[in-house]
Amino acid sequence: MLSVDYNPREKQSMTQRRTNVFVSQGDILLVDDTPDNLRVLSAMLTNQGFEVRKALNGERAIASVKTASPDLILLDIKMPEMDGYTVCQRLKADPETREVPIIFISALDDALDKVKAFSVGGVDYVTKPFQEIEVLARIEHQLRIQKLQRQLVEQNQELVRSNRELERFAHVVSHDLQQPLQSITGFAQLIQLKYQDYPDETILNYLDRILDSGSRMQRLIQDLLIYSRVGGEALEFQEVDCNQVLHQVINDLQAAIIEKQAILTYEHLPCVLGNETQLLQLLQNLIANAIKFVAPNTTPQIKIAATKQAEYWLFEVQDNGIGIEAHNLEQIFEIFQRTKAAKDYPGSGVGLATCRKIVENHGGKIWVDSQPGIGTTFYFTIKDASASFGQTTRSFSV
C-alpha cells in the first residue's frame, strides 16, 4: 500500500511557490503494479497540470514508451515478472528510449538498492513513504534539465549550421574575388613596367602601394579558401608518416628558411592516423609562424618533437620568437584575431584558426604556452595509427 505524507501547509507553500517560479508541465508515465499507488500518484500529478499515463507492469510500460515517448517516468522497483531495474535497463539499451529520464520510487531504502538504481540509468530516487512536495520538486528539476538539454542541442545544431554557411560564404567570396584582384594587380604591374623610368616618384609610389595591397589581399583570399576547405571536405584517414610530412614542409618553406637562416631541430616523428594534406597544412602553418614571428636580428630556432601519450601522440612546435601575452592565448585560434605584437608582421589571422580546425577534425586538441620575449610552444594531439586500426574514413562534408 502506498503511503503519502500530506501536510496542508506544505500544499499551500507549493501552490505559492508555483505562482512565482516557472513550472515545467509534461507527459509523465507512472509504472507500478499496485492500482492504488497509481491512482494516488495520478491524482497528485494531474492536479498540478501534468498529463499522466499509467502502466501496471514492465512490458506495458516499455510498449507505452515506444508508442509515444513521455517526458519522464516514475518507476517502481518491486514488480512481478519484470522488476523496475530490468525495465530501466531495457529502456536505456534502446536508442529510441534511452534519453527519457527515469525516477525510481520505491519502499526499498537500502543504500545498495539506490546505488543499483543509478547504475542501471536512473536519474533520481524517491523512497516511500514520500512527501508530495518532494516528488513534485524532483520531477520539476528533471524536466528543467531535459528542457535545457534540448535547448543546448538546438543551439549546437544552429551553431554548426551557421559555421557551415560561413565556410560556404568564405569559399564563394574568396573564389569570386580572385579574378578581379588578379586583373587589378596585373594591370598595375603593366603600368609599372611601362612607366618604370617615369620621373614622377609619387606615381610610382602609388603603384607600389597598389601592388603591395593586392599581394596582401591575395594572401588573405588564399588563406580563406584553405580555411573553408578544411571544414568542407570529406576526409580520408589513413596511416601518415609525419617524417615525410615534415620533410615536405621544409621543402615548401625552403626560401623562408634560407632568408631567415632558421635552424630547425627535430626528432624522429611517429606515424599517425590522419589526412596527409591537412597534417601538412597544420605543420606548415605552425613552422611558418615560428620562422616569421621573431624579433629583428634574431635567428629563428625551431624544435619539433612528439611524445606518446596512451593512444595519442603529443606534438610540440617550439620557437624563440616574440611570444604571446597570456590574455591572448585563447583568442589567437579565432579567425581574423591577431595580437597587438603580431600586427607588425604580415599575415591574415586565419592560419591558427585553420590549425585548430584541422586538429579538431582529427579528434585531437591544440593549445599554446608562451612567454613574451622568450618564445612559444604549440602543442597538439593526433591519434596513433596503431591505436585506430581499421578506422579509415571520417566525413566532414557540408
C-alpha positions in Angstrom: 0.0 0.0 0.0 1.3 3.4 -0.9 1.9 5.8 1.9 1.9 9.6 1.3 2.6 12.2 4.0 0.2 15.1 3.4 0.7 18.5 5.0 -1.8 21.3 4.2 0.9 24.0 4.9 3.3 22.3 2.5 0.5 22.1 -0.1 -0.1 25.8 0.4 3.6 26.6 0.2 3.9 24.6 -3.0 1.0 26.5 -4.5 2.5 29.8 -3.6 5.9 28.8 -5.0 4.3 27.7 -8.3 2.8 31.2 -8.7 6.4 32.7 -8.7 8.5 30.0 -10.3 8.4 28.5 -13.8 6.6 25.2 -13.7 7.6 22.5 -16.2 4.4 20.6 -17.2 4.8 17.5 -19.2 3.8 13.9 -20.0 4.6 11.5 -17.2 4.4 7.7 -17.3 3.6 6.0 -13.9 4.7 2.4 -13.6 3.5 0.4 -10.5 1.9 -3.0 -10.1 -0.5 -1.6 -7.4 -3.6 0.2 -8.7 -4.0 2.2 -5.5 -0.5 3.6 -5.9 -1.2 4.6 -9.5 -4.4 6.4 -8.5 -2.8 8.4 -5.7 0.2 9.5 -7.9 -2.0 10.1 -10.9 -4.4 12.4 -8.9 -1.4 14.3 -7.4 0.2 14.9 -10.7 -3.0 15.7 -12.6 -3.8 18.3 -10.1 -0.5 20.0 -10.8 -1.2 20.2 -14.6 0.7 17.1 -15.8 -0.6 14.7 -18.3 -0.4 11.2 -16.8 -0.1 7.7 -18.3 -0.2 4.5 -16.2 1.2 1.0 -16.6 0.7 -1.9 -14.2 3.8 -3.9 -15.3 7.1 -3.6 -17.1 6.0 -4.9 -20.5 3.1 -2.4 -20.7 5.5 0.4 -19.7 8.0 -0.4 -22.4 5.2 -0.7 -25.0 3.8 2.7 -23.9 7.2 4.4 -24.1 7.9 3.0 -27.6 4.4 4.1 -28.8 4.9 7.7 -27.6 7.9 8.8 -25.6 7.0 10.5 -22.3 8.9 13.4 -20.8 9.6 11.4 -17.6 9.0 8.0 -16.0 8.2 7.3 -12.3 9.1 3.7 -11.9 8.5 1.3 -9.0 11.1 -1.4 -8.4 9.4 -4.4 -6.9 7.1 -5.7 -9.6 6.3 -9.3 -10.6 7.7 -10.8 -13.9 9.9 -7.8 -14.6 11.3 -5.6 -11.9 12.0 -1.9 -12.2 15.7 -2.4 -12.7 15.1 -4.6 -15.7 12.6 -2.1 -17.2 15.1 0.7 -16.9 17.9 -1.4 -18.4 15.8 -2.3 -21.4 14.7 1.3 -22.0 18.3 2.6 -21.7 19.5 -0.1 -24.2 17.1 1.2 -26.9 18.4 4.3 -28.8 14.8 5.5 -29.2 14.0 5.4 -25.5 17.3 5.9 -23.7 17.0 9.6 -23.3 13.8 9.5 -21.2 14.7 10.3 -17.6 13.6 7.7 -15.0 13.0 8.4 -11.3 12.7 5.3 -9.2 10.1 5.5 -6.5 10.2 2.5 -4.0 9.9 1.4 -0.5 13.4 -0.1 -0.7 15.6 2.3 1.2 18.9 0.4 1.5 21.9 2.2 0.1 22.7 -0.7 -2.3 19.2 -0.5 -3.8 19.7 3.2 -4.5 23.2 2.6 -6.0 21.8 -0.1 -8.3 19.0 2.2 -9.4 21.5 4.8 -10.5 23.9 2.3 -12.1 21.1 1.0 -14.4 20.3 4.5 -15.6 18.0 6.2 -13.1 18.4 9.9 -12.7 16.8 10.1 -9.2 15.4 8.0 -6.4 12.4 8.7 -4.1 11.8 6.5 -1.0 8.3 5.5 0.1 6.5 6.9 2.1 7.2 10.1 0.2 6.4 13.8 0.6 4.3 15.2 -2.2 6.3 18.4 -2.2 9.5 16.3 -2.7 8.2 14.3 -5.6 6.9 17.4 -7.4 10.2 19.2 -6.8 12.3 16.3 -8.2 10.0 15.9 -11.2 10.2 19.6 -12.0 14.0 19.5 -11.6 14.4 16.7 -14.1 12.0 18.3 -16.6 14.0 21.6 -16.4 17.2 19.6 -17.1 15.5 18.0 -20.1 14.4 21.3 -21.4 17.9 22.8 -21.0 19.5 19.8 -22.7 17.1 20.2 -25.7 17.9 23.9 -25.9 21.6 23.1 -25.9 21.2 20.5 -28.7 19.2 23.0 -30.7 21.8 25.8 -30.1 24.7 23.4 -31.1 22.8 22.4 -34.3 22.3 26.1 -35.1 26.0 26.8 -34.4 27.0 24.0 -36.8 24.7 25.3 -39.5 25.9 28.9 -39.1 29.6 27.7 -39.3 28.8 25.7 -42.4 27.2 28.8 -44.0 30.1 30.9 -43.0 32.5 28.4 -44.6 30.5 28.3 -47.8 30.3 32.1 -47.9 34.1 32.4 -47.3 34.8 30.0 -50.1 32.4 31.6 -52.6 33.5 35.1 -51.8 37.2 34.2 -51.8 36.9 32.4 -55.1 34.9 35.2 -56.8 37.4 37.8 -55.6 40.4 36.2 -57.2 39.8 37.1 -60.8 39.1 40.8 -60.3 42.0 41.1 -57.9 44.3 39.4 -60.4 43.2 41.9 -63.0 43.9 44.9 -60.8 47.4 43.7 -59.8 48.1 42.6 -63.4 47.3 46.0 -64.9 49.2 47.7 -62.1 52.3 45.6 -63.0 51.9 46.5 -66.7 51.7 50.2 -65.8 54.7 49.9 -63.5 56.8 48.2 -66.2 55.8 50.8 -68.9 56.5 53.8 -66.7 59.3 52.5 -64.5 61.5 55.3 -65.8 58.8 57.9 -65.2 60.3 60.9 -63.3 57.3 61.3 -61.0 58.1 59.3 -57.9 54.7 59.9 -56.5 53.0 57.9 -59.2 55.5 55.0 -58.9 54.9 55.0 -55.1 51.2 54.7 -55.7 51.7 51.7 -58.0 53.9 50.1 -55.3 51.2 50.5 -52.7 48.6 49.1 -55.1 50.7 46.0 -55.7 51.6 45.6 -52.0 47.9 45.8 -51.0 47.0 43.4 -53.8 49.6 40.9 -52.6 48.2 41.1 -49.1 44.7 40.6 -50.3 45.8 37.6 -52.4 47.3 36.0 -49.3 44.1 36.6 -47.3 42.0 35.1 -50.1 44.2 32.0 -50.3 44.1 31.6 -46.5 40.3 31.9 -46.5 40.0 29.3 -49.2 42.2 26.9 -47.2 40.2 27.6 -44.1 36.8 26.9 -45.8 38.2 23.7 -47.4 39.4 22.3 -44.1 35.8 22.2 -42.8 34.1 21.4 -46.0 35.7 18.2 -47.4 35.3 14.5 -46.7 38.5 13.3 -45.1 40.2 10.0 -45.9 42.1 8.9 -42.8 45.0 6.6 -43.2 48.4 5.9 -41.7 50.6 9.0 -42.2 54.3 9.1 -41.7 54.9 12.5 -40.1 58.6 12.4 -41.0 57.6 12.6 -44.7 55.1 15.3 -44.0 57.8 17.4 -42.2 60.3 16.9 -45.0 57.7 18.2 -47.5 57.0 21.2 -45.2 60.7 22.0 -45.0 61.0 21.9 -48.8 58.0 24.1 -49.2 59.4 26.7 -46.8 63.0 26.5 -48.1 63.0 30.1 -49.3 61.9 31.5 -45.9 64.3 29.2 -44.0 67.3 30.4 -46.1 66.2 34.0 -45.9 65.9 34.0 -42.1 68.8 31.4 -41.7 66.3 29.5 -39.5 67.6 26.5 -37.5 65.2 23.5 -37.4 65.8 20.7 -34.9 63.5 17.7 -35.0 63.3 14.2 -33.6 62.1 11.0 -35.4 58.4 11.6 -35.7 55.6 8.9 -35.4 53.1 7.5 -37.8 49.6 8.8 -37.0 46.0 8.2 -38.3 45.0 11.3 -40.3 44.7 13.1 -43.6 48.1 13.8 -45.1 47.1 17.0 -46.8 45.7 18.6 -43.7 48.5 17.5 -41.5 51.0 19.1 -43.9 49.0 22.3 -43.8 49.0 22.1 -40.0 52.8 21.8 -39.6 53.4 24.3 -42.4 51.3 27.0 -40.7 53.0 26.4 -37.3 56.6 26.3 -38.6 56.0 29.3 -40.9 54.8 31.3 -38.0 57.8 30.3 -35.9 60.1 31.5 -38.7 58.1 34.7 -39.2 57.4 35.9 -35.7 60.9 36.6 -34.4 62.5 39.8 -33.1 64.7 41.8 -35.6 68.2 40.4 -36.0 67.2 37.1 -34.3 67.9 33.7 -35.9 64.7 31.6 -35.6 65.3 28.4 -33.7 62.6 25.8 -34.0 62.2 22.4 -32.4 59.7 19.8 -33.4 59.1 16.7 -31.2 56.5 14.2 -30.3 55.9 12.0 -27.3 53.5 9.1 -26.8 50.5 9.5 -24.5 48.2 6.5 -24.4 46.7 6.2 -27.9 47.7 9.7 -28.9 50.9 11.4 -29.9 51.6 14.8 -28.3 53.4 17.1 -30.8 55.4 20.2 -29.8 56.5 23.0 -32.1 58.8 25.3 -30.0 60.3 28.6 -31.1 62.3 31.5 -29.8 60.0 34.1 -31.2 58.4 37.3 -29.9 55.9 35.3 -27.7 52.3 35.9 -26.9 50.7 37.7 -23.9 48.8 35.4 -21.5 45.5 37.1 -22.2 45.8 36.4 -25.9 46.5 32.7 -25.7 42.9 31.7 -26.4 41.9 34.3 -28.9 44.7 33.5 -31.3 42.9 30.4 -32.5 39.9 32.6 -33.6 39.7 33.6 -37.2 41.0 37.1 -38.1 42.3 37.5 -34.5 45.8 39.0 -34.3 47.7 40.2 -31.3 49.0 43.7 -31.0 52.6 42.5 -31.3 51.7 40.4 -34.4 50.3 43.4 -36.3 53.9 44.5 -37.2 54.3 41.2 -39.2 52.5 40.2 -42.4 49.5 37.8 -42.0 45.8 37.4 -42.3 44.8 36.0 -38.9 43.5 32.8 -40.5 46.4 30.4 -40.1 46.0 29.4 -36.5 42.2 29.1 -36.9 42.9 26.7 -39.7 45.3 24.7 -37.4 42.6 24.3 -34.8 40.0 23.1 -37.3 42.5 20.6 -38.6 43.3 19.2 -35.2 39.7 19.1 -34.2 38.9 17.3 -37.4 41.4 14.6 -36.3 39.8 14.3 -32.9 42.6 16.0 -31.1 43.3 19.2 -29.1 45.6 22.1 -29.7 46.8 24.7 -27.2 49.8 27.0 -26.6 52.2 28.0 -23.9 54.2 31.2 -24.4 56.3 33.9 -22.7 56.7 37.3 -24.4 60.3 37.9 -25.5 61.3 34.3 -24.9 59.3 32.1 -27.2 56.2 30.0 -27.8 55.4 26.3 -27.8 52.3 24.9 -29.7 51.0 21.6 -28.6 48.6 19.3 -30.4 47.5 15.7 -30.2 46.8 13.3 -33.0 45.8 9.6 -32.6 48.4 7.0 -33.1 48.0 4.9 -36.3 48.3 1.6 -34.5 45.7 2.5 -31.9 43.0 3.1 -34.6 43.4 0.2 -36.9 40.5 -0.1 -39.3 39.3 3.5 -39.0 40.0 4.9 -42.4 37.3 7.4 -43.2 35.8 10.3 -41.4 33.3 12.6 -43.2 33.1 16.4 -42.8 31.0 17.1 -45.9 28.9 20.3 -45.7 
